Amino acid sequence: MRKKEIDDIDVQILRTLSSNSNLLNQDLAEKVGLTPSPTLRRVENLRRKGYLLAEKAEVNYEKLGFPVKTSIIAQYLGVFEETIIPPLIASPRVISLLELSDNDSGFDVRWLIAVVIGKDREDLNRELRTIVKRERLLMLHELSSTITHRMNGFTFDTKDILEVG
């Protein structure tokens, strides 16, 4: 019988770190019911085997002066990929980018889902217009956005269709 590569404690370590990667080893050990030394060995082993890829920080864009965040969905033909994707990745206002494709239709149709930050709604709309024009996304059928607002402890979303013409 073949030994499992990771056990239930390893899975518990991964779950715990995925919700809070800043835990001190002592705190992680307490959460998974081990002492610090075996916990550290397990974490190092999970890294070495490729189960634990990275620790990452979550940036508070609101504190940096960008309290408005939107997700846009854009459609384009795949032949434009090399001119569209790299500048979007390099843009400081694009904080996340996902590309989806559909080759079943006979055309190389792609969709972008980008998360863009702004200082306020007007600033965000200016930035979106700049991105759309700069990246030549004018061939879009529709560019839609959802803006997340925070006010007095409440969070709410508004949906919008951006006119870029």
Steps between C-alpha positions, in 0.01 A plus 500: 500500500632843398540768769300823452716798407314732740276419793208668676730718711675626184159582350408686821827696478424594138145609586619706795777671302270568205273705726787673685850470355644735765458258790805448714616138513408483871140607423475262205626213719231574759227507234600161355577335834876453463809647661691765300789279379293235315270776369796684348632175346158433347474853355849471350409157358177640347706776336761255370231270352325795333178499704574838655604737223522845654404731779337815375389831641155648456535869419255752648441713188249714689776617735715583196230737373315260268173416679308412182556166332328359193503179301469547126420237242628559148481287186759498220645275231804290596713648223528815714630314808864611466404867481236494774619278786855631578398868540210401724731293719738797521226752590522604869120539515429143380539287812369170361455355152336181378471386140241251373474362146249319280639318200186291445325778306747483211641840597770564756278704731646607834365673806694702752391549856707779654479656844583871485532747790416871515477798734129555431243412234611778262867409539417134440299580185789714368744216567273244330462725193878541487556124522236427236642752254867423573451126466278541193208323664257708296389189311312396811134421485459606860722611783326454832616577850398441857617768740535411869442791740567513873323756714432517875590133548275380214612350169285517188548440128370691200497364148575720202544478125793719402460706186841525333411649163 
